[in-house]
Amino acid sequence: MLDLGRLRALHAVATHGSVGAAATAIGCTPSAVSQQIAKLERETRTTLLERRGRGVALTDAAHLLAGTARQVLALVEHAEVALEEQRGEAVGQLRVGAFPTAARGLLPAALEALSRDHPRLDVRAVELDPPDGLDAVARGELDLAVTHDWVNAPLPVPEPVSRTRLGEDVADVLLPASHPLADRAAVTPEDLAGERWICQPEGTICHDWLVNTFRSAGREPDLAHRVAEYETQLALLTRGIGVALLPRLGRSGLPGTVRAVPFVPTPTRRVFAVWRTRAGRRPAVTAALAALRACWERRDTA
């Protein structure tokens, strides 16, 4: 009989393309994945991985077995959902992801509520950027994720995933207090023409939003400093370096040397919770969604 854990390891390698990436996805070491595959090869009397340079490649037999593994894992999930639904309790393990500012500004309160109201639920959290969190849910590596997008930089949602909007998160332009525009009621792209921006790296949703907004106004922003962490951006601002666009979610109090000024058009992120559609009946998933909604509403009215 084929072992489910070994099939899961093979499926992860087939999905992610390497033993190392598979190990990261399923939360173990590369050596543990290799051991599972080696045991599966002995069980099936079949070569599943072949050396290719510094990496490995799946054999034809491995691709065939990985397809079967995907079907088996889907059936197992269906059975787990049905059993949990029948019990009507939020129990077992729930794997949750959230983008950094949601992990800081929303997830702690939601995890506290779940721990208090559902003590038999084992929640495991990981911080991931929105596209990565969405992909992890679609692949079955996460049960739920908090993601976001911008109106002019939407994040496509694959077919096996459902989503619900938690709310909208507004961003402000942050300026050094000594900046000539720091005391303005609002600023526009035209006001900020020629400014040196501190922004997130290329390929991130926030980076794309900033570029698209300025280009739609006929401007090209000067992206002088590309910094992923908002706290690092804030550290630069306190030294009078550049200007930045920071969302309010997860933002701590600003030092006296930095001012937040509304931006026109108002930069608004749409914040979503996403989950695999077939797992939507799980009491654990519905409990987590309820906790996230409640915590968002409390945050919104605070």
N, C-alpha and C positions, 0 to 999 in steps of 0.2 A: 504494500500500500504506500502511495506517495505521501510524503510528509508535507503538511500545509506550510510550515515555516520555510522549508526548502523551496517550495514552489513560489512563495512570496519573494524570496531572495532572487530567484531566477527572473521573475517578473520585473523586479526592481532594476536588475542589470539590463534587461531588454528595454525597459522604459527610459533609463537614464544614460545608457551607453557605456558605462564603466563600473567597475567594482567599487571604486571610491565614491562616486556619485550615488550609487545604490545604497552604500552604507550610510551616507549622510541622510538620505531620504527615509530610511527605515529605522534610523537611530541606533546603529551599532558600528562596530569597527570593520574596516575592509577585510581583515583576516577572518572575522566571523562570517562575512558573506562568502568568502572563498571556501571556507570549511563547509558551509551549507551546500554550495554548488558541488564540491568534491564528493560529498555524501550522496547527493542526488545523482551524480554520474555513476557512482557504484551501485546505487539502487536500480537505476535504469539500464546499466551496462552500456552506456552511451556517452560519447564525448560531447560535452555541451559548450565548452569554451576553448578557443584556440588562441595561442599567442600571436599578436600582430604588433611588431615593433615593441614599444614599451607598454602597450595595452593588450586588451583581449577582444575577441570578436565571437559572437554567437554562431554556432554551427547551424546548419539547416534543421537538424533535429531539435536544437535548443529553441529556434524560432517557433517550431511546431508546438513544443511543450509549453513555451511561454504564452502562446495563444490560448492553450487549454487552461493554463494557470490563471489567466485573466478571467476566464469564464467561471472557474472554480471559486476564485476570490469574490467575484460578484455574487455567486450563489450563497457563499458563507455570510457575506454582509446582509443579504436579503433575509437569511435565517436569523441572524442576530437582531436585525431590526424587528422582525415579526415577534420574536420572543420577548424583547424588551417592551414592545408595544403592548403585548398581552399582559405583562406584569404591571404596566402602567407606571413604573418608577424610573426615575433618572438614575441609572446605575452603570457600572462599568467604567471604561476609559473613554474620555472625550479629548481629542487632539484639536487644539485651537491655535490659529495663527492671527497675527495682527500687524499692520504696518507700524513703524516706530512711534509716531505721535499718538496713535490709538493705543498701542501697548503701554504708553505712559499715562495718557489722559483718560482712558475709558476702561481698559482691561482690568486694572487692579480692583476697581469697585465691583465689576461683574464677577470676577473670580471670588471675591469675598462673599458676595451674595450667594453664589452657587455653593460654596463651601458651607455656608450657614444653613441654607434651605435644602440642600441635597447632599448630606454627608457621605452617602455611598457612591457618589460620583467622583471619579478620579480624573481631574482635568489636568492636561499637560499643555503648556503654552510655548509658542515659539514666535520670535519676531521675524517678519518677512515683508519685503516690499509688495505692493498690491499685485503685480503680475505673477510674482512667484507664489504668493498665497493662493491666488485663484487657480494656478496650475496645480498646486499641491492638493487642493480640494478635488479638482477634476480627476487627478490620478488616484485618489483614494488615500493619500498620505496624511491628509488632514480631514477632520470631520466638519470643520467650520472655520471660516476666516473672516476677518474684518478688512475690507478693502476700500479704496476710494478712486474716484476719477474726477476730472474737470469737464465742464460742459463742452469746451472746445478741444478736449483731449480724452474722449470716452475710452473706457476699458471694455473690450468685447468680452462677453460671457459665453463660454462654450455650452453646447446643448445639454450635457448631463448635469449642469449646475443651475440651481435656483438662487435668487437673491431677493432681499428686501432692503429698502432704504431706511437707514437709521435716522438720517438727518443731513443737514448741510453745515459745513464748517467754513467760516469766512477767514480769509487771510488779509493781513495788513502789510503795508510797506514799513519796514523798520529803518530808521535813519539815526545817525549820531545826533545827539542833542544840539550840537553846534552847527548842524546843517541848516542852510537858509530856508529849507522847506519844512523843518521839524515842527513848526507851530501852525502849519496850514491845516484847514478843516478837512481837506482831501487833496489828493494829487492824481494826475493823469499820466499816460505814457508820454505825452508831449512835455509835461513838466519835468520828467525824468530823462529826457533825451540827453545822451552824453554821460550819464552816470555810470560808474563802474559797479557792476552787480556782483554780489555774492550769491551763488545759486547752487542747486544740486547738480550732480554730474549729468552729462548727456545720456539720454536713454531713460531717464526717470520721468514720471508723469509731471512732477512739479517743474522740471526743466522745460519740458515740451510746452506746458501751459504758458510759461513766461515768454518763451520765444514766439509762440503762436499769437499771443496777445499783442506783442509789440509789432510783429509783422503785419497784423491786421490793421494796425494804426499807421502803417507805412514807415515803421522804424525798425532798426536792428539793434537789439540790446548789446551792450559791451559786457560780455560775461568774463569778468576779470579773475574771479576766484570761484572754483568749483569745489564745493564742500558738501559732503553728504549729511553730516550731523548738524541739526539746527543749533545745538548748544555751541558748536564751534563757530557757526556763522555769527551767533550772538557775541562770542568772545572777540571776533574781529570788529564788530560794530562798536563795542565798548572802547576800542582803541581808535575810533574815528575812521575806520577803513570801510569804504564801500557803502552800498545800500542793499537791502535784502527783502524778500517777500516771505513772511512766516505765517502759517496758519495759527489759529487760536487754540485748537485742540492740542492738549499736552504742553502748551506754552506756559512756562513759569513766569513769575513776576519779573518785569523788566527793570534793569538797573536805572539809576537816575541819568546815566549818560546816553540812554537810548530812548527814542520816541517811536510810538506806533501811530501811523497816519493812515486813515482809510484810503483805499485805491479805487479809482473809477475808470473802467467798469469794475464792479465789486468782484474780486476773485473768490469763487465759491466752489469748494470741493463737495462732491456728493459722496457720502459715507454709506457703505453697504455691508451687510452680513451675507455671506454666500455659503452654500452647503450643497452636497450632492442631492439631487432631487429624490432619488430612491431612498435616501436616509432621512428624509424630512419628517417621517412619522416617528422617529426615535424620540422617546421622552427626553433623553439627554440633550438632543438637538433643540427641541422646542423649549426646554428649560433654559438653555444657554441663550437662545434668541430672546426670550422674555426678559432675562437678566440684562442683556445688552440694551434692549429697548428702554427698560426702566432706568438704567444708569445714564443713558443718553438724555432722557427727558429730565432727570434730576440735574444733570450738568447744564442743560439748556435753560433751565429756570433758575439756576443758582445765581 
